[in-house]
Amino acid sequence: MFQFFNPKGTLYYELFQLAYYWANIIRLPSNQVIEEKITYGAHPRQYLLSFQPKNKTAPCKGTIVYLHGGAWRFGSPELFRSTAQFFTDMNYSVILPSHRRCPTYNYRHIKADLVDILKACKTVVQSQSQSTHPFIVGGMSAGGHLSAMVFLDQEIMTKAGWQTNDLSGTFLLGAPLHLEKMANSQTLKNLAGRRPTPLFQEANPYNYIQSEDHRPLLIVHGKKDGMVEFASTEAFVRKLKQTGFTNLTYEPVNNGSHIDVASYVFTENSSRKILQKWLDSFH
């Protein structure tokens, strides 16, 4: 009956599922990690949480920087401790960053934070003797958008003191990847301003796609996503293929909603299997 009035693919369906998502995320255990808070700026939002497995059963496989979702406005790393443990259980060190938020700040401020986040990550990686291991950035929804910008906008990595190829790979889950294909909303306006202003163009990952990039990229998006238009990912992937991008794993999820894709942390769903298989390819 619920799906009759709120069919999958609508915002109302996603909002109803969001309560289910948070109920599951909050109940997951997150006590098998060693956590450290590191600030990278004066603003209260400018910090990151670093996680390592409490009881290491195998050598560390590398570092995952996970940028969480929340419309560039909501949430905090503390709410995603169970996500960190999902990756530490796979023997990764994990970093959960925080950045300044919309609507007080826009993409240009967040981009500056991404540079400082990556500087701080470099220090963490070096202190953990992980410099020769895979360094992976990924995220869900708004966090996936920011992960795409780290992957594509070479200025971010360069200003942070990294070489482009230091980024071993990136995964993008349910992410807005071509902002021109997104519906008008106050959320999008808060991030990128009005279209087609320079700020809007700067915030659009689609505009940074270049050929001759061989780093691994995973994209997962539900075809029934009611929060982030599936068409934005379809257009992004078409341009990647047209420009000769060679190391793309693209997994559209049939009948998958936004929350379906995000639920990999607590559900043995297709998104989890896809992500785990892709991460296994680094070893």
C-alpha positions in Angstrom: 0.0 0.0 0.0 2.8 2.4 0.9 4.5 1.9 -2.5 1.2 2.5 -4.3 1.0 6.0 -2.8 4.8 6.6 -2.7 6.4 4.6 -5.5 10.1 3.8 -5.6 11.9 6.6 -7.5 10.2 9.4 -5.6 11.6 11.7 -2.9 8.8 10.6 -0.5 9.8 7.0 -0.9 13.5 7.9 -0.1 12.5 10.0 2.9 10.5 7.1 4.3 13.4 4.7 3.7 15.8 7.2 5.3 14.3 6.5 8.7 14.9 2.8 8.2 18.5 3.5 7.1 19.3 5.5 10.2 17.7 3.0 12.5 20.0 0.3 11.1 23.2 2.5 11.0 22.8 3.6 14.6 22.3 0.0 16.0 25.4 -1.3 14.2 28.5 -1.9 16.5 31.4 0.5 16.1 33.5 -0.4 19.1 36.1 -2.5 17.4 38.1 0.5 16.2 40.8 2.9 17.5 39.6 6.4 16.9 41.6 9.7 16.8 40.3 13.2 16.1 42.5 15.5 14.1 41.7 19.2 13.4 42.9 20.9 10.2 41.5 24.4 10.6 39.9 26.8 13.1 36.3 26.2 12.2 34.5 23.6 14.4 33.6 21.6 11.2 37.2 21.4 10.1 38.4 18.1 11.5 38.6 14.4 10.6 38.3 11.2 12.5 41.0 8.5 11.8 40.1 4.8 12.5 42.2 1.7 12.7 41.2 -1.9 13.6 41.4 -2.5 17.4 42.4 -6.1 17.0 44.4 -6.4 13.8 44.2 -9.9 12.3 46.1 -9.2 9.1 48.3 -6.5 7.6 46.6 -3.2 6.8 45.5 -3.1 3.1 45.7 0.7 2.7 43.7 3.8 3.6 40.1 4.7 2.6 39.0 8.3 2.9 35.2 8.2 3.1 33.2 11.3 2.5 29.7 10.9 3.9 26.4 12.1 2.4 23.9 14.7 3.7 23.3 17.3 1.0 26.6 19.0 1.8 24.8 20.2 5.0 23.7 17.4 7.3 25.5 14.7 9.2 28.9 14.3 10.8 31.7 11.8 10.9 30.6 10.6 14.3 27.3 9.3 12.8 29.3 7.1 10.4 31.5 5.2 12.8 29.8 2.0 11.8 30.7 2.7 8.2 34.3 3.2 9.3 34.1 -0.2 11.0 32.7 -1.8 7.9 36.0 -0.9 6.1 38.3 -1.6 9.1 36.8 -5.1 9.3 38.2 -5.4 5.7 41.6 -4.4 7.2 41.7 -0.8 5.9 42.6 2.3 7.9 39.7 4.7 7.5 39.5 8.5 7.6 36.1 10.3 7.9 36.4 14.0 7.1 34.2 16.9 8.1 34.0 20.2 6.1 32.3 23.5 6.3 28.6 23.2 5.4 26.0 24.8 3.2 24.2 27.1 3.2 26.6 29.3 5.1 29.4 28.1 2.8 29.4 27.1 -0.8 31.5 24.8 -3.0 34.5 27.1 -3.2 34.8 26.9 0.6 34.3 23.2 0.6 37.0 22.8 -2.1 39.5 24.7 0.1 38.6 22.3 2.9 39.2 19.3 0.6 42.7 20.5 0.0 43.4 20.8 3.7 41.7 17.5 4.4 44.1 15.8 1.9 47.0 17.5 3.5 46.0 16.1 6.9 45.4 12.7 5.3 48.9 12.7 4.0 50.2 13.2 7.5 48.0 10.4 8.8 49.1 8.0 6.1 52.8 8.8 6.7 52.4 8.4 10.5 50.8 5.0 9.9 53.6 3.9 7.5 50.9 3.4 4.8 52.5 5.5 2.0 53.2 2.5 -0.2 49.7 1.0 0.2 46.6 1.9 -1.8 45.1 5.3 -1.0 41.4 5.3 -1.9 38.8 8.1 -1.8 35.1 7.4 -2.0 31.7 8.5 -0.8 27.9 8.3 -0.9 25.6 11.0 -2.4 27.0 14.5 -1.6 30.1 12.7 -0.4 30.4 10.9 -3.7 30.2 14.3 -5.5 33.1 15.6 -3.5 35.0 12.3 -4.1 34.5 12.9 -7.8 36.0 16.3 -7.5 39.0 15.0 -5.7 39.4 12.4 -8.4 38.9 14.7 -11.4 40.1 18.2 -10.3 43.9 17.9 -10.4 44.3 21.2 -8.6 42.9 19.7 -5.4 45.5 17.0 -5.2 48.3 19.2 -6.3 47.6 21.9 -3.7 47.5 19.2 -1.1 50.9 18.0 -1.9 49.9 14.8 -3.6 50.7 13.5 -7.1 47.6 12.7 -9.2 48.6 9.0 -9.3 49.0 8.9 -5.5 45.2 8.4 -5.6 44.9 4.7 -6.2 41.2 4.7 -7.0 37.8 6.3 -6.2 34.3 4.9 -5.6 31.1 7.0 -6.2 27.8 5.8 -4.8 24.6 7.5 -5.7 26.4 10.7 -6.5 25.3 13.8 -8.4 27.9 13.7 -11.2 26.5 16.1 -13.8 24.8 19.0 -12.0 23.1 20.2 -15.2 21.0 17.0 -15.1 19.9 17.7 -11.5 16.6 19.3 -10.8 16.5 22.8 -9.5 16.5 22.8 -5.7 17.6 25.0 -2.8 20.1 22.3 -1.8 21.9 22.5 -5.2 21.7 26.3 -5.2 23.3 26.4 -1.7 26.2 24.5 -3.0 26.7 25.9 -6.5 24.6 29.0 -6.9 22.4 29.6 -9.9 23.1 28.0 -13.2 25.0 28.7 -15.4 27.2 30.9 -13.2 31.0 30.3 -12.9 30.5 28.7 -9.4 27.9 26.3 -10.8 30.4 25.2 -13.5 33.2 24.9 -11.0 31.1 22.6 -8.8 30.2 20.2 -11.7 32.3 17.0 -11.8 31.2 16.5 -15.5 33.3 19.5 -16.5 36.6 18.0 -15.3 36.5 14.8 -17.2 39.7 14.3 -19.2 41.1 11.4 -21.3 44.3 9.6 -20.5 43.2 8.7 -17.0 43.9 5.1 -16.0 43.1 5.1 -12.3 40.3 2.8 -11.2 36.9 4.3 -10.8 33.8 2.6 -9.5 30.3 4.1 -10.0 27.2 2.6 -8.5 23.8 4.2 -8.9 20.2 3.0 -8.4 18.0 3.3 -11.5 15.1 4.2 -9.2 17.0 6.9 -7.2 14.5 9.4 -5.9 17.1 11.8 -4.4 19.8 12.1 -7.0 18.8 11.9 -10.7 20.1 8.7 -12.3 20.3 10.7 -15.6 23.2 12.7 -14.1 25.3 9.5 -13.7 24.3 8.3 -17.1 25.5 11.5 -18.8 28.7 11.4 -16.7 29.4 7.8 -17.8 28.7 8.6 -21.4 31.3 11.4 -21.4 33.8 9.1 -19.6 33.5 6.5 -22.4 33.6 9.1 -25.1 36.9 10.5 -23.8 38.5 7.1 -23.7 38.5 6.6 -19.9 39.9 3.0 -19.6 39.4 1.8 -16.0 35.7 2.3 -15.2 33.5 -0.1 -13.4 29.9 1.1 -13.8 27.2 -0.7 -12.0 23.6 0.7 -12.4 21.4 -1.1 -9.9 18.1 -2.3 -11.4 15.1 -1.1 -9.3 17.6 0.3 -6.8 16.7 3.4 -4.8 19.1 5.9 -3.2 18.8 4.3 0.2 19.2 0.8 -1.3 22.7 1.8 -2.6 23.6 3.4 0.8 22.5 0.3 2.7 25.6 -1.7 1.9 26.9 -1.1 5.4 24.2 -3.3 7.0 22.7 -5.3 4.1 24.2 -8.1 2.0 22.9 -6.3 -1.1 24.3 -5.9 -4.6 26.0 -2.6 -3.7 28.0 -4.4 -1.0 29.1 -7.2 -3.3 30.1 -4.7 -6.0 32.1 -2.5 -3.6 33.8 -5.5 -1.9 34.8 -7.0 -5.3 36.2 -3.7 -6.5 38.2 -3.2 -3.3 39.5 -6.7 -3.6 40.9 -5.9 -7.0 43.6 -3.7 -5.4 45.3 -6.8 -3.8 
